[in-house]
Amino acid sequence: LDFSFDVPVSRMESTWLKIGQFKVPYSRERLAYSGVLQFTERSIQTVGFNVGRDVGAAVHTYRGKLAATAGVFTGGGRDVPQRFLPEVLGIPMIVARVGYNDDLDKDIYTVSQNDLNPQRTQTAAYLNALYLRDTRIGHSTVLNVKTAEKSLLLNSNWNPFIAKTPFDRGELWQAGWDAAARGPIAGQWAWSTEAEMNYGRYSNRYGRIDLAGARVQAGVLKNPFEVALRYAVLVPDTQFANSGVPVTGTRPIQEVAPALTYYMKGHDMKIVADAPILIDVPVFTENGVGSYVSTEQPDQASVIKPATGSVERQTVPEARLMFQLAF
């Protein structure tokens, strides 16, 4: 999934040009490598604001404890599909991430949720921003043909405006901040904490959709065990709909997730158990078939069309167990 190169920028110490396919530098939780999470999955907040990987180029630079990056990407996501003329060009996805890093992160693209052997208290905090003006290409638009890692704002099963014909070149922007801290405690104990907030909007001539979200988590570690707790929330608006049927309404969608990890050989070999409780989450029911939790299978909003299915807010408890082996 990742294929990129970091090229030193001549005469500029600690500055690189990153080019290829890699994670767009937006959101601490999304930048974190899957192998170093404190839970089996990322939170529901990532479902709302996921940017994922894309093809592009970015400059990242470091001056003492200041870290910054800015890049230009296609907006079509990873493995961009081929599309041909005609074209009506917009503005490619422009992303910036800037903040303070007291040696907590190796660099702005290498992010972990904890440290199994912290030597001192370390902190980091960043601001994130993203903007794109869609491009008409082929028989659709760049955002509409994105095939993977789509946020709820870009999912045509939630967003009734993005795929409406004749296609209109919409605008997407997101902004947010994230912060993390961790350190040792006496007696070989350690602690870690993270927080993140985001706000996003998609708009075109047919309408506008806004979405807000937040996440906070904390963990206590005494090797080989770690206990962590996460809370995440998405605050949608009434415009999320499929075939005229509202998907969400305005009530918050919440997640409370406790987790227990046993590190057999650090992050390379571990067992993670967590038990998320999804509160007021939309559940899609397909008549005569079954039900789908919206934050787990967002594309199944397609079943709530009249005479096909329905949607209802529910509290959904889950239990997950993962054995991870990295090599």
N, C-alpha and C positions, 0 to 999 in steps of 0.2 A: 504493500500500500504506500510505502514511503520510498521515494527515489529522488534525492536532492543532493546538491553540492553546496558547501560553504567556501566561498572564494574570498581571501583577504582583500580588503580595499587598500590599494597602494597608498602609502604615506599616512595612513590613518590607523593608529594603534587601537586594537580591540574593536575593530569594525569589520563586518563581513557582509557579503552579498550571498544570500541564500536563494537558490533557484532550482526549480523542479516541482515535484508533487510532494506536499507535506502538509502538516496541520496548520490551518489558518490561525494566527496568533490572537485568538479571542477566547476568553473564559479560562480560568485556571483549571476548573474541573475537566473541561474538554481537552485541554493541553496535556493533562496527566496521562501518562502511559498506562494502559489497562492493567499491566502487570504489577503496578505499585499502588493500587487502590486499597482503601481500608474496608471496602464493601464488595460484594460480588458484581454489582452494576453501578453505573453512575446514577445520579438522582433524577427525579422527574423534571428538575429545572433544565437539565441538558436536553430533554425532549422538546422543551419549548424554544430553546435558543441555539440548538446545535448548528454549527457551521461546518465542522469536520475538515476533511482534507480538500485541497484544491490545487490547481496548477498555476504557478505564478512565480514572482520574485519579490524578495523583501530584504531590506537592509536592517541589520541589528547591530547595536553598538553599546558599549559599556564604558562608563566613566566613574570610577570609584564604586559607589553604591547605587548609581543611577543606571537603569537599564531601559532601552527603548528599541522598538522596531516599527517599521512601516512598510507595507507591501501592497502590490497590485496583483489581483487574481482574476481568473476568468468569470467566477461566479457560478459556473456550471458544475462544480464539485469534482470529486475524484473521477478518474477514467472518463474524461469528458467525451460525450458521444459526438460523432461527426455530424455537422449540420452545414448546409450549403446555402447559396444565395436564394432569394434576395435578403439583404441585410439593411436594417435601420439601426445604426449604432447608438448606444447609450453611453454610460460611464461604467467601466469595469469595477469590480469590487475593490474598494480601497479600505485597508484595515490598519489601525494603529494601536499599539499597546506600549505604555510607558509607565515607569514606576520606580520603586525603591526595592533593592534586594541586598539584604545583609547576609550574603553567602548562604541563604536558605535554598535557592535554586542554583543548579550548575550553570544554566543560562536561561534565557527567556523562553526557549523551546523545550527545555528539559525540566519537567516538573514532577515531583513526587508528593504524595499526601502525608508521608511520615518519614522519620529517620529512626532506624533501629538502634543506633548508637550515637545520640547527639552529645556533643562535647560542651555546648553552651547554648544559651537562648538565641534564636535567630528569627528574623522577621522579614516579610516581603509584602508589598502592596502595589497594585497596578490599577490604572484606568484603561478601559478598552473602548474603541469606537469602530464602527463599520458603516459603509455607505455603498449603495449600488443603484444605478439607474439602468433598468433592464434593456436588453437589445432584442429586436425582432430579427430572427434568423431562421431560414428554412420556412416551415409552416407553423412555427410556434415562437417561443421566447426562451432566452437562456435559463431563466429561473424556472420556467414551467417544465423544461426537459431535464432538470437535475434529477439524477436517478437514485442517489443514495445520500444518507446523512442529511435529510431535509428536516428543518425545524417545523413546528406547527404553523408558523407564519407562511411557510412556503408549500405546505401540503394541500394539494387541490381538493382533498377530501374534507378539509377543515376550512380552507380559504375559498369562498365562493367567487372571488373576483379574479384570481390569478389565471384561471383557465377559461374565463368567459370570453366568448367570441362575439365580434372580431377582437382579437387579442390587443391589449393595450400594454404599453411598456411602463410597468409600475416602478415604484421606488421602494427600496428596502433600507432601513437603517436600524442599528442597534447600538446601545451604549450601556456601560456598566462599570463596576469596579469589583475587585476581589482582593483578599488579604489572607495571609497565613502566618502562623507563628508556631514554634516548637522548641523544646529544650529538655534538659535533664532534671530529674528530681532525685533527692538523696536516696541512697539504697538501691541504685541501679534501676530506678523507675524513670519513665519519660512521659511527656505529654505533647499533644499536638492539637491545633485548632485551625479551622478555615471558615471564611465567610465570603459570600458573593451575592451581588444584586445585579439584575439586568432589566432593561426596558427596550422593547422593540416595536416597530411599526412597518406595515406594508400598506401601500396605497396606490391606487390608479383611478381612472375616471369613473370606475364602477362603484368604488367604495374604499373604506379604510378599516384596517384591523390593528388593534393595539394589544400588547401582551406584556405583563410584568411578572417577575419571578425573583426568588431569593433562595439561598441555601446557607445553612450553618451546620458545622459538625465539629466534634471533638473526640479525642481518644486518649486513653491511658495505657501505657505499655510497660510490662515487665517481662522481658524475654524469657520464654518463647511465646507469651500470651499477650494479646491486646484486646481491650474492650473499647468500642466506639459507638457513638450515637449521632444520628443525622436527622435534621429537619429540613424539608424543602417545601416550597409553595409556588404555585402558578396562579396568577390572577388574570383570567381571560376577559374579553368583552363579549357583547351579545352578537357580534357579527360572525363568529365562527358558526358555520352552518353547512349542511349538505342537502341539496335538492329542496331548499327552502325550510328544512327542519333544523332548528337550533341544536348545535352540538353540545354547548356548555352552559350558556347563561353566564352570569357574572360572579357566581359564588367561587371562592378560592378552591383549588384542588391541592390537597396537602398530603405529605408523606412523612411518617416518623419511622426511622429505621435503626434499631439496635443491631450491633454486629460483634462477633467474637472470632478472633483469628488465632490460630496456632501456627507459629513459624517453625517449620521443621529444618529449613535451611534458608533462612531469610525469605525474601520475596521469590527466590527461585523454586522453593518448594514449601507450600503452605496450604492450610485448610481454613476456609472462610465460611462461617455460618451467619446469615443475617435473616431478619424477620420483619420486612417492611409492612407497615399498616398504611394503606391508602385511604384517605378520608375524603368523602364527597367526590370521588373520582367518577367521571362518566363511564358507564358500562353499556356497550352496544349489544343488543340482542337481535340475532337473525332468526326470523320465524322458522320454527321447525328444525333448526340446526344447533344453535348454542349461543354463548355469550363471549364477548371480548372486552378485556380491560383496555380502556382507551390509551393509557400511557404506555402499555406494553405493545399494543397493536394499533397504532393510530390510523393506519390506512383502512381499517375495518369500519370507519365511520361511514363508508359507502353503503353499509347494510341498513342504515336508518331511513332509507328512502320510504315514502308512503307505501303501505301494503307489503313492504319487505321486512321491516324490523322497527326497532325503537331504541331510545336511549334513556337511561335512568341513572341518577346519582346514587352511589352506594359506598359503603365502607368495606374495603377488601383487604383481609389479612393474607400475607404471603409468607412462605418459608423457603429459603434457598440454601443450598450447600454446595461449595465449590472446592475441588482439589486442583491446585495450580502447580504445574511443573514447567519451568522455563529452562531452555537450554540453547 
